[in-house]
């Protein structure tokens, strides 16, 4: 969890799918402005480019597929300060 005043937040997840292939998922998000984008294996995740600020819905989900794996990136706002 981060404060809306944290500035740009970057998160990277690396994992191996059921077939043994390695993958990388990266989220770029600015909590105050809401600017966001995600990449899966160095390619932009379809429809991830957009905004998820404190003035938008409390939860934003971005499903993705990487090889045989499926997952969801979730941006969740719990209050105006986080």
Backbone bond lengths (Angstrom), bond angles and torsions (degrees), N, CA, C in turn:
res aa  C-N    CA-C-N  psi(-1)  N-CA   C-N-CA  omega(-1)  CA-C   N-CA-C  phi
1 X - - - 1.447 - - 1.524 107.98 -
2 X 1.325 115.88 139.16 1.462 120.58 -179.96 1.522 109.82 -131.76
3 X 1.309 116.41 156.10 1.454 122.76 175.76 1.526 109.33 -76.71
4 X 1.338 116.67 153.43 1.463 119.51 177.36 1.525 111.00 -65.91
5 X 1.319 117.30 -15.76 1.460 121.78 -179.77 1.528 112.63 -93.83
6 X 1.330 117.77 8.38 1.468 122.34 -177.58 1.512 113.68 -71.67
7 X 1.317 117.38 -17.79 1.454 119.95 -173.81 1.517 109.47 84.34
8 X 1.328 116.07 -165.47 1.459 120.11 -177.30 1.523 111.50 -62.82
9 X 1.323 115.82 135.63 1.454 122.21 179.38 1.527 107.85 -115.39
10 X 1.309 116.26 132.34 1.462 121.81 177.24 1.518 108.28 -123.08
11 X 1.319 116.42 131.68 1.459 121.43 177.63 1.523 108.46 -129.23
12 X 1.322 115.91 137.86 1.458 121.42 178.74 1.523 108.88 -127.20
13 X 1.328 115.43 132.69 1.461 122.00 175.89 1.524 107.79 -121.51
14 X 1.332 116.74 127.21 1.466 122.32 176.27 1.524 107.45 -116.49
15 X 1.330 116.01 135.53 1.456 119.82 -177.64 1.520 109.82 -156.08
16 X 1.321 115.11 165.48 1.458 122.62 176.49 1.517 108.24 -110.84
17 X 1.338 117.16 132.81 1.465 120.02 179.34 1.534 110.15 -81.41
18 X 1.320 115.64 179.18 1.460 121.14 -177.16 1.520 113.88 -62.00
19 X 1.322 117.82 -22.43 1.464 121.69 179.32 1.527 111.77 -89.65
20 X 1.338 117.33 -1.02 1.457 121.16 178.34 1.521 115.39 91.37
21 X 1.340 117.12 3.37 1.469 120.47 179.66 1.532 110.21 -84.11
22 X 1.321 116.79 138.61 1.464 121.62 178.59 1.522 111.23 -83.91
23 X 1.336 115.80 145.32 1.465 121.65 -178.97 1.521 109.92 -139.49
24 X 1.333 114.91 159.60 1.462 121.28 177.35 1.521 109.15 -136.53
25 X 1.328 115.83 130.83 1.461 122.78 176.33 1.524 107.16 -119.59
26 X 1.338 116.64 129.22 1.465 121.28 -177.89 1.517 109.46 -126.61
27 X 1.339 116.26 132.95 1.463 122.71 175.75 1.517 108.67 -115.35
28 X 1.328 116.12 130.73 1.462 123.47 171.80 1.524 105.66 -113.44
29 X 1.347 116.96 127.39 1.461 119.47 -178.10 1.521 110.03 -150.75
30 X 1.322 116.49 136.30 1.464 121.86 173.85 1.527 106.51 -110.90
31 X 1.342 119.00 107.53 1.459 121.81 -173.71 1.530 115.28 -58.23
32 X 1.315 117.98 -34.69 1.468 119.46 -177.03 1.528 111.57 -77.74
33 X 1.320 117.33 -50.52 1.474 119.95 -179.36 1.522 111.49 -80.75
34 X 1.328 116.47 -24.47 1.459 121.10 179.84 1.508 114.03 87.23
35 X 1.338 118.50 -5.89 1.460 120.48 -179.01 1.522 109.44 -56.84
36 X 1.337 115.82 133.80 1.455 119.36 -177.79 1.528 110.39 -148.94
37 X 1.320 114.91 155.99 1.456 123.18 172.89 1.524 107.07 -161.54
38 X 1.306 116.13 153.28 1.464 120.89 177.81 1.518 109.34 -135.19
39 X 1.327 114.45 150.19 1.454 120.58 177.38 1.520 108.98 -128.74
40 X 1.328 115.50 142.03 1.456 121.97 175.26 1.522 106.37 -122.53
41 X 1.315 116.12 119.35 1.466 121.83 -178.01 1.526 111.67 51.12
42 X 1.323 116.15 46.40 1.470 124.85 174.34 1.526 114.16 68.78
43 X 1.319 117.36 18.41 1.471 121.65 175.28 1.524 107.79 -125.05
44 X 1.333 116.52 139.45 1.463 119.96 -179.07 1.526 110.78 -60.59
45 X 1.323 115.51 132.13 1.459 121.46 176.85 1.520 108.13 -72.95
46 X 1.330 116.57 124.18 1.466 121.59 179.86 1.525 111.60 -49.37
47 X 1.291 116.85 132.05 1.465 125.42 176.03 1.527 114.33 65.03
48 X 1.342 117.59 17.80 1.466 119.16 176.95 1.523 111.74 -86.09
49 X 1.331 116.72 -23.11 1.452 121.16 179.93 1.525 108.85 -71.24
50 X 1.330 116.71 121.66 1.467 120.18 -178.54 1.509 110.86 171.62
51 X 1.328 116.00 -155.87 1.463 120.87 179.74 1.521 110.87 -129.60
52 X 1.323 115.15 142.73 1.467 124.34 175.39 1.514 106.99 -141.05
53 X 1.329 116.68 72.31 1.464 120.08 -176.63 1.523 110.18 -95.11
54 X 1.324 115.69 -178.15 1.463 121.27 179.50 1.527 111.71 -64.73
55 X 1.317 117.64 -13.83 1.463 121.21 -178.90 1.525 112.59 -94.88
56 X 1.333 117.40 -1.23 1.460 122.25 -179.99 1.527 110.68 -102.76
57 X 1.300 116.15 -176.65 1.467 121.63 179.93 1.529 110.88 -52.76
58 X 1.324 115.68 151.85 1.460 121.07 -176.23 1.528 112.73 -67.23
59 X 1.333 117.97 -23.87 1.453 121.02 -178.38 1.525 110.50 -133.63
60 X 1.320 115.87 131.75 1.458 122.67 173.82 1.514 107.13 -120.01
61 X 1.326 117.40 128.42 1.458 120.74 178.70 1.525 109.88 -119.44
62 X 1.318 114.97 142.38 1.461 121.62 179.40 1.527 108.09 -133.24
63 X 1.328 117.23 95.52 1.468 119.35 178.37 1.529 110.73 -69.85
64 X 1.328 115.59 148.57 1.461 119.57 179.02 1.523 109.76 -145.07
65 X 1.321 113.79 164.75 1.455 121.58 176.21 1.523 107.65 -132.17
66 X 1.313 116.82 133.33 1.465 122.26 178.38 1.517 107.35 -135.08
67 X 1.314 116.60 104.29 1.469 119.64 -175.73 1.519 109.43 62.74
68 X 1.320 116.12 -126.49 1.468 120.09 179.26 1.525 112.02 -88.65
69 X 1.332 117.46 -4.54 1.467 121.67 -177.75 1.529 111.34 -91.24
70 X 1.309 115.20 147.60 1.460 122.32 173.21 1.524 107.25 -126.01
71 X 1.331 115.52 146.97 1.453 119.35 179.89 1.511 110.81 -158.19
72 X 1.313 115.67 179.55 1.454 122.18 179.01 1.521 109.23 -140.74
73 X 1.323 115.83 129.96 1.459 121.59 170.82 1.525 105.81 -90.97
74 X 1.322 117.12 129.52 1.465 121.50 -179.38 1.509 110.08 -122.47
75 X 1.327 116.08 126.89 1.470 122.33 171.64 1.516 105.00 -107.72
76 X 1.330 115.87 118.27 1.466 119.67 -175.86 1.519 110.47 -124.09
77 X 1.324 114.73 129.35 1.469 121.41 177.19 1.512 107.33 -100.60
78 X 1.337 116.33 124.61 1.452 120.71 -179.54 1.534 111.79 -99.65
79 X 1.331 116.51 -21.43 1.465 121.08 177.20 1.534 107.59 -164.73
80 X 1.308 117.67 -179.71 1.473 119.61 177.89 1.519 111.89 -69.96
81 X 1.338 117.53 -16.48 1.452 120.86 -177.51 1.526 112.66 -102.16
82 X 1.335 118.11 -2.98 1.475 118.70 -179.69 1.500 111.11 -150.38
